[in-house]
């Protein structure tokens, strides 16, 4: 996941709130309060590492580990991200949602999603 700054001014990402869902069931939330600087006219990766344990997810979505792996194409994954950015003295939230399936994550090396300003 990357953040693209198409403006001519530096942006600071001051926090990120992430919620991950499997089949519309919330499985984890993450907050990152580390400041990241995005230079003008630049693209940077968002530094959030979400580690997911399939056994924990199986209990949350009431399935078993084997069923999750066999039915990967039916497991919808949604990640809601709220990035709080600061430009000069102004702070704003930039919401973003990433949707995929477990099969796509496990089999396809897709280009990273981009959040653009």
Secondary structure, DSSP 8 states (H G I E B T S, - for coil): -EEEE-SSS-EEEEEEEEEEEETTEEEEEEEE---EEE-TTEEEE--------HHHHHHHTT--HHHHHHTGGG-EEEEEEEEEEEETTEEEEEEEEEEEEHHHHHH------EEE-
